[in-house]
């Protein structure tokens, strides 16, 4: 009867072969009630084992489900935190962008204010220098006039881009007119000094006037040099425009005077 309990749990269990073994002869049929009882007992044991295994598996599954649920809850909480961190990061980025924009606007404002103050200071200096230059020019104080004229020209260069402003345009025209007046005045002083033979007496003033011409630029210097050359060569041009006899006579006379 031990095979009733042993054989059914084998992997290659064959019930027909097992029954043939138990009831190998007609005389063994009397054991049928005992065999049935043993089989039922084995079935009950197997059912009990299966129930226990199912209960254990159910507990394991419940534990796994609980762990999975807890993990899912933790992941949901983690995702919520990540979303919160992302939102705070975006808010921080927007705040930094706004702060940076404010700083840039403040920098631009500061730079524009600095440029405005610098331009206003230069304009005040230019206006004051222009008025002083007019007075010095009329008084023929050419030494101070030359220095101040250079400063006026340099200051005026800073306002080239502002000539669309009426006040700046007016001041620019006034400075240009004053430069032309100084040029004409210096040329007139040279012409009068040479015409009246007062070069020696006015040598100091004429020397300082040359500084004014230097400040006025190359065109002014060229005009004065051209005038001086034409003035010095006037007598020779008069001589060489005459007849050959007159020219020779004048050249001989001039040479004789030079010998004496």
C-alpha positions as CSV (number, residue, x, y, z in Angstrom):
1,X,0.0,0.0,0.0
2,X,3.0,2.3,0.3
3,X,2.9,2.8,-3.5
4,X,-0.5,4.5,-3.2
5,X,1.3,7.3,-1.4
6,X,4.6,7.1,-3.3
7,X,3.9,6.7,-6.9
8,X,1.4,9.5,-7.6
9,X,4.0,12.2,-6.8
10,X,6.4,11.0,-9.4
11,X,6.9,13.0,-12.6
12,X,6.4,9.9,-14.8
13,X,3.5,8.6,-12.8
14,X,1.2,6.3,-14.8
15,X,-2.2,5.5,-13.0
16,X,-3.0,2.5,-15.2
17,X,0.3,0.9,-14.5
18,X,-0.1,1.7,-10.9
19,X,-3.5,0.1,-10.7
20,X,-2.2,-3.0,-12.5
21,X,0.5,-3.3,-10.0
22,X,-1.9,-2.9,-7.0
23,X,-4.5,-5.3,-8.5
24,X,-2.2,-7.7,-10.2
25,X,-4.5,-10.7,-9.5
26,X,-8.1,-11.2,-8.9
27,X,-7.4,-12.1,-5.4
28,X,-6.2,-8.6,-4.7
29,X,-9.6,-7.0,-5.5
30,X,-10.4,-7.4,-1.8
31,X,-8.0,-4.6,-1.2
32,X,-10.1,-2.1,-3.2
33,X,-11.8,-0.4,-0.2
34,X,-8.4,0.1,1.5
35,X,-6.9,1.4,-1.7
36,X,-9.8,3.8,-2.1
37,X,-9.4,5.0,1.4
38,X,-5.7,5.5,1.0
39,X,-6.2,7.3,-2.3
40,X,-8.8,9.6,-0.7
41,X,-6.4,10.2,2.3
42,X,-3.6,11.1,-0.2
43,X,-6.0,13.3,-2.1
44,X,-7.0,15.1,1.1
45,X,-3.3,15.6,2.0
46,X,-2.6,16.9,-1.5
47,X,-5.6,19.2,-1.3
48,X,-4.4,20.5,2.1
49,X,-0.9,21.0,0.7
50,X,-2.3,22.8,-2.3
51,X,-4.4,25.0,-0.1
52,X,-1.4,25.9,2.0
53,X,0.6,26.6,-1.0
54,X,-2.1,28.8,-2.5
55,X,-2.5,30.6,0.8
56,X,1.3,31.2,1.0
57,X,1.3,32.3,-2.7
58,X,-1.6,34.6,-2.0
59,X,0.3,36.2,0.9
60,X,3.4,36.5,-1.3
61,X,1.4,38.1,-4.1
62,X,-0.3,40.4,-1.6
63,X,3.1,41.4,-0.3
64,X,4.4,42.0,-3.8
65,X,1.3,43.9,-4.7
66,X,1.7,46.0,-1.6
67,X,5.4,46.6,-2.5
68,X,4.5,47.5,-6.1
69,X,1.8,49.9,-4.9
70,X,4.2,51.5,-2.4
71,X,6.8,51.8,-5.1
72,X,4.2,53.4,-7.4
73,X,3.2,55.8,-4.7
74,X,6.8,56.7,-4.1
75,X,7.4,57.2,-7.8
76,X,4.3,59.4,-8.0
77,X,5.6,61.4,-5.0
78,X,9.0,61.6,-6.7
79,X,7.6,62.8,-10.0
80,X,5.5,65.4,-8.1
81,X,8.7,66.6,-6.4
82,X,10.5,66.7,-9.8
83,X,7.7,68.7,-11.3
84,X,7.9,71.1,-8.3
85,X,11.7,71.4,-8.7
86,X,11.3,72.0,-12.5
87,X,8.6,74.7,-11.9
88,X,10.8,76.4,-9.2
89,X,13.7,76.3,-11.6
90,X,11.6,77.9,-14.4
91,X,10.5,80.5,-11.9
92,X,14.1,81.2,-10.9
93,X,15.2,81.4,-14.5
94,X,12.4,83.9,-15.3
95,X,13.3,85.9,-12.2
96,X,17.0,85.9,-13.2
97,X,16.1,86.9,-16.7
98,X,14.0,89.8,-15.4
99,X,16.8,90.9,-13.0
100,X,19.3,90.7,-15.8
101,X,17.0,92.8,-18.1
102,X,16.6,95.3,-15.2
103,X,20.4,95.4,-14.8
104,X,20.9,95.9,-18.5
105,X,18.4,98.7,-18.5
106,X,20.1,100.3,-15.5
107,X,23.5,100.0,-17.3
108,X,22.1,101.6,-20.4
109,X,20.6,104.3,-18.4
110,X,23.8,104.9,-16.5
111,X,25.8,105.0,-19.7
112,X,23.4,107.3,-21.4
113,X,23.4,109.6,-18.4
114,X,27.2,109.6,-18.3
115,X,27.3,110.4,-22.0
116,X,24.7,113.2,-21.5
117,X,26.6,114.7,-18.6
118,X,29.8,114.5,-20.6
119,X,28.2,116.1,-23.6
120,X,26.6,118.8,-21.5
121,X,29.9,119.6,-19.8
122,X,31.7,119.8,-23.2
123,X,29.0,122.0,-24.5
124,X,29.3,124.3,-21.6
125,X,33.1,124.4,-22.0
126,X,32.7,125.0,-25.8
127,X,30.3,127.9,-25.2
128,X,32.5,129.5,-22.6
129,X,35.6,129.0,-24.8
130,X,33.8,130.5,-27.8
131,X,32.9,133.6,-26.0
132,X,36.4,134.0,-24.6
133,X,37.9,133.4,-28.0
134,X,35.8,136.2,-29.5
135,X,37.1,138.6,-26.9
136,X,40.7,137.5,-27.3
137,X,40.5,137.8,-31.1
138,X,39.1,141.4,-30.9
139,X,41.9,142.3,-28.5
140,X,44.5,140.6,-30.8
141,X,45.8,138.6,-27.9
142,X,47.0,136.0,-30.4
143,X,49.0,133.8,-28.0
144,X,46.1,133.0,-25.8
145,X,43.8,133.0,-28.8
146,X,45.8,130.3,-30.6
147,X,45.7,128.0,-27.5
148,X,42.0,128.5,-27.0
149,X,41.2,128.1,-30.7
150,X,42.7,124.6,-30.7
151,X,40.5,123.7,-27.7
152,X,37.4,125.1,-29.4
153,X,38.2,123.1,-32.6
154,X,38.7,119.9,-30.6
155,X,35.5,120.4,-28.6
156,X,33.5,121.1,-31.7
157,X,34.6,117.8,-33.2
158,X,32.7,116.0,-30.5
159,X,29.4,117.5,-31.7
160,X,29.6,116.6,-35.4
161,X,26.8,113.9,-34.8
162,X,24.6,116.5,-33.0
163,X,24.4,119.1,-35.7
164,X,20.8,118.2,-36.3
165,X,20.0,120.0,-33.1
166,X,19.3,123.7,-33.8
167,X,21.4,125.0,-30.9
168,X,24.4,122.9,-31.9
169,X,24.0,123.8,-35.5
170,X,23.9,127.5,-34.6
171,X,27.0,127.2,-32.4
172,X,28.8,125.3,-35.1
173,X,28.1,128.1,-37.6
174,X,29.3,130.7,-35.1
175,X,32.5,128.9,-34.6
176,X,33.1,128.6,-38.3
177,X,32.4,132.3,-38.8
178,X,34.8,133.1,-36.0
179,X,37.5,131.1,-37.6
180,X,37.0,132.9,-40.9
181,X,37.1,136.3,-39.1
182,X,40.3,135.3,-37.3
183,X,41.8,134.3,-40.6
184,X,40.9,137.5,-42.3
185,X,42.0,139.6,-39.3
186,X,45.5,137.9,-39.2
187,X,46.0,138.3,-42.9
188,X,45.0,141.9,-42.6
189,X,47.5,142.5,-39.8
190,X,50.3,141.0,-41.8
191,X,49.3,143.1,-44.9
192,X,49.1,146.3,-42.9
193,X,52.4,145.6,-41.1
194,X,54.3,145.0,-44.3
195,X,52.5,147.9,-46.1
196,X,53.4,150.4,-43.4
197,X,56.9,149.0,-42.7
198,X,55.9,148.1,-39.2
199,X,57.2,144.6,-39.2
200,X,59.9,145.3,-36.6
201,X,57.5,147.0,-34.3
202,X,54.8,144.3,-34.6
203,X,57.1,141.3,-34.8
204,X,55.9,139.9,-31.5
205,X,52.2,140.2,-32.4
206,X,52.8,138.7,-35.9
207,X,54.8,135.8,-34.4
208,X,51.9,135.0,-32.1
209,X,49.5,135.4,-35.0
210,X,51.3,132.6,-36.8
211,X,50.2,130.3,-33.9
212,X,46.6,131.2,-34.8
213,X,47.2,130.3,-38.4
214,X,48.7,127.0,-37.3
215,X,45.6,126.3,-35.2
216,X,43.3,127.2,-38.2
217,X,45.0,124.5,-40.3
218,X,47.0,123.9,-43.5
219,X,44.7,126.0,-45.7
220,X,45.2,129.1,-43.5
221,X,48.9,128.6,-43.5
222,X,49.0,128.1,-47.2
223,X,47.1,131.3,-47.8
224,X,49.5,133.3,-45.6
225,X,52.5,131.8,-47.2
226,X,51.1,132.4,-50.7
227,X,50.4,136.1,-49.8
228,X,53.9,136.5,-48.4
229,X,55.5,135.0,-51.5
230,X,53.4,137.1,-53.9
231,X,54.2,140.2,-51.8
232,X,57.9,139.5,-51.9
233,X,58.0,138.8,-55.6
234,X,55.8,141.7,-56.6
235,X,58.7,144.0,-57.5
236,X,60.4,141.3,-59.5
237,X,57.2,140.6,-61.4
238,X,56.9,144.3,-62.2
239,X,60.5,144.3,-63.5
240,X,60.2,141.3,-65.7
241,X,56.9,142.4,-67.2
242,X,58.6,145.5,-68.7
243,X,60.9,145.8,-71.7
244,X,64.2,144.1,-71.9
245,X,66.0,147.5,-71.7
246,X,64.1,148.5,-68.6
247,X,64.6,145.2,-67.0
248,X,68.3,145.2,-67.6
249,X,68.5,148.8,-66.3
250,X,66.6,147.9,-63.1
251,X,68.6,144.8,-62.6
252,X,71.9,146.8,-63.0
253,X,70.6,149.5,-60.6
254,X,69.6,146.8,-58.0
255,X,72.9,145.2,-58.3
256,X,74.7,148.4,-57.8
257,X,72.7,149.2,-54.8
258,X,73.5,145.7,-53.4
259,X,77.2,146.3,-54.0
260,X,77.0,149.6,-51.9
